[in-house]
Amino acid sequence: MTPQTFYEQLKAHHIMLSEHQKEQFERYVELLIEWNQKINLTAITDKEEIYLKHFYDSIAPLLQGYIPNQPIRILDIGAGAGFPSLPMKIIFPELEITIIDSLNKRIQFLSRLAQELGLSNVHFFHGRAEDFGQDKAFRQQFDLVTARAVARMQVLAELTIPFLTLDGRLIALKASSAGQELEQAQNALKTLFAQVIETKDYQLPNGDARNITIVQKKKETPKKYPRKAGTPAKNPL
């Protein structure tokens, strides 16, 4: 996907980017490729592939109408090189973005990226989601949590639901249909007082299969969750 095709896809959804926003995406590509030579950020290093499989893929929740252009608080768990939250932030600057990632080198990249792109109201924290999920400064503080190819829903639910305000939503981006995954996650969702309100299969413009699943928090998360770091993955609910 060329940058021009990317902009045309946005235009088809009534989103017009300014020259400044286009420059931000261009600089994002440059920095991603540059830093990827030093630390492993992505296996995708072709510019057109980055626009398709990182940028376009990341903004799917926005294009599908799940993200409003308002100053809502979004937490991105395991964002790696900033996906999906930072492409959404470029398009909707009103969003307030917080990213938690377990690798400090990625946090260093993201801090530099935000500085170079002139992004405000973005916050980066190094650590494990399980630890931050028990921190009062983070627990129950976010309207939305996004996660792109982070973990199976059975595990992901415990890593993300504690951060949400009541009625807040998890937006999980997956590479394939989530049907079987959601069946396996039924006990976890019930235990955490959360409910799937929508799951949608769609395709990228090149035909690659994708899925968005939306989970809503219905009641306050029991205090014991999330359990200590590593436990949700080793012993899923």
Buried (B, 14 or more C-beta within 10 A) or exposed (E): BEBEBBBEBBEEEEBEBEEEBBBBBEBBBEBBBEBBEEEEBBEBEEBBBBBBBBBBBBBBBBBBEBBEEEEBBBBBBBBBBBBBBBBBBBBBBEBBBBBBBBBEBBBBBBBEBBEEBEBEBBBBBBBBBBBBBBEEEBBBBBBBBBBBEBBBBBBBBBBBBBBBBEEBBBBBBBEEBBEEBBEBBEEBBEBBBBEBEEBBBEEBEEEEEBBBBBBBBBEEBEEEBBBEBEBBBEEBB
